Amino acid sequence: MCGNKFRKLNVLKRHALIHTGERPHECTVCIRKFRDITDLKKQMLFHTGERPHECNICDKKFTLISHLKKHSLIHTGEQPHECGECGKTFIRVSDLKTHTLIHTGERPHECSVCVVRNLNCLLTSGNTLVSIQGSVHKNVMYVVESLHFLVI
């Protein structure tokens, strides 16, 4: 298949599911399917509302340990993701990716109102509207990528 080699047979079998597309573990609540049983167990935590991982500083609880680790950066002030262009740092990699659009000039999200009206307005991120045309959207309700915006 791909040439990857593994020390343990069970790891090879789990990896092979990537190539076959098979998802043998099905959630009984939402019917989503998963390749790995651990992913199904994580999904079940969301359905039950269980939040077993607690911040020892502010007592906020999280479903996944990875969410707790990301949250803990708020308390430490650590910002491990650095922009290679200007050096600005971020807690979340997603914020860094959005920030890099400033340097590239890329604007990947089109405003559905402006596309229809053929205006020069673009979204730089999924929830931030940047209008070059000023207040062209006054009192207009519209939808962009299943997010609802009401501009007044």
ZIKATA-V725038 format. One record per backbone hydrogen bond with DSSP energy under -1.0 kcal/mol. CO is the residue of the C=O (numbers start at 1). NH is the residue of the N-H. Records with the same first field share a line. If there is no record, write none. Layout:
BEGIN
CO = NH / NH
END
This chain:
BEGIN
8 = 12
9 = 13
10 = 14
11 = 15
12 = 16
15 = 18
16 = 20
17 = 21
25 = 34
27 = 31
32 = 27
34 = 25
36 = 40
37 = 41
38 = 42
39 = 43
40 = 44
41 = 45
42 = 46
43 = 47
44 = 48
45 = 49
53 = 62
55 = 59
60 = 55
62 = 53
64 = 68
65 = 69
66 = 70
67 = 71
68 = 72
71 = 74
72 = 76
73 = 77
81 = 90
83 = 87
88 = 83
90 = 81
92 = 96
93 = 97
94 = 98
95 = 99
96 = 100
98 = 101
99 = 102
100 = 104
101 = 105
109 = 123
111 = 115
112 = 116
113 = 117
114 = 118 / 119
119 = 121
122 = 130
123 = 109
125 = 128
130 = 122
134 = 136
135 = 138
137 = 140
140 = 151
142 = 149
144 = 147
147 = 144
149 = 142
151 = 139 / 140
END
